[in-house]
Amino acid sequence: MKKVYIETMGCQMNKSDTERMLGMLSHLGYEETKDSEQGDLLIVNTCSIRQLSEDKAFSQLGVWGKRKQANPSLKIGICGCVAQQKAKSIFKRAPYVDFVLGTHKIYALPEIIERINKGEKVCECTETNTTEDNLAKNFEIKRVKGVNAWIPITEGCNNFCTYCIVPYTRGRERSRLPELIIKEAKDALNAGFKEITLLGQNVDSYGKDFKDRNYRLADLLRELNAIEGKFRIRFVTSYPTDITDELINTVVELDKVCEYFHIPMQSGSSAVLKAMNRRYTRETYAKIVKKVRDMVPDVTITSDFIAGFPGETEEQFEETLSAIDEFELDYSNLAAYSPREKTVAAKWVDKFIPEEVKDERFQRLNKKVQENCLKSNLKYVGREMEVLIENFYEHKGKMINTGKTRNFKTVHIPCDRDLTGEFVNAKITGTKTWYLQGEIK
Ligand code: SF4
């Protein structure tokens, strides 16, 4: 069998696309290898959210390009958001690349492999329509063995936040058909997965684009919850103003749907939110978070923030720090602002914040997130919680099982037996900044 190595960068959506590509390639006689040196086909699945990840992708291609000089039969491909954005120009920068595959065309991979094997150079980066998309997403998935299966339910985004490249690389929002999602979920559960995470840039608007049915995320959750067996369901990411009361009630009512919401706020300042083209103010976000907390006991709410958005003043930045405290956000992903080609904010060069100021704000945000994460964890010390074990490893001579509670807290449990994939009841005995410590009851 030939071997394929895929280097996956960026978000869970890319990880899911990698699984789909591995599924297609297995039909063409390719077996996955985790060692790029062993690969006959090398693919980098790229992310263009930040300049750093884009640079990393090209440096990876450079290394492989050198290897190809010694082994001309080696095939090299690039896919994901950078491929979608840069298309044919990639051949100029990296002439040893055999194919460039955009985010809308992954279903064309088998045909592309056939063509590159005949010596052609191929670029497939145009957008597709919904029918083609559904076709694309119906390919067999070769899931990376594990506990959690990621299932995309929407692709693309209509929000056009002024800093974000996603609407340009992933296109407008399209919902996948519920029957495909349910089949994928059943297949994953039959294969032994214990958790389903529904993925999308904005999962709460799932189904808005269906012309032939009135079917939304809450309906999908109900159908998935009705599948027999013990497993958990999660969904990410939520756009604040799209979270409906019906959805929150569904989380409360359905036993398999976990008490966890990822609700990116991006900035604590209403003025910055307006400049970002986010459709809410600090006050609106506060109301949404309060409602979720009031309705869902023990809920974990996580968020995303950007430090140093163009024009952000020190006072506006401090509003972000105070928002993390005021809304008791349990954890937040952070990024320093990075201008992305094509986006509106990238043109506001005169408002760019100096790198050292951005870095300093990023560090202060990081400290705030750490404090709040610890504070949030402390609430659970002494409690008994159900943990789904995801990993088993050795640390300083001790064997540790790590897993997640329903509300997405990581728990480390010392135990000599590998419990991966099992649900265990743990007594929470202590906490560190990023994780809880527990023992099996
Ligand atoms: S909601 Fe905004 S930040 Fe999120 S993917 Fe869409 S455009 Fe990007």
Boltz pocket constraint, residues with backbone or C-beta under 6 A from the ligand:
constraints:
  - pocket:
      binder: B
      contacts: [[A, 157], [A, 158], [A, 159], [A, 160], [A, 161], [A, 164], [A, 165], [A, 166], [A, 167], [A, 201], [A, 202], [A, 239]]
      max_distance: 6.0
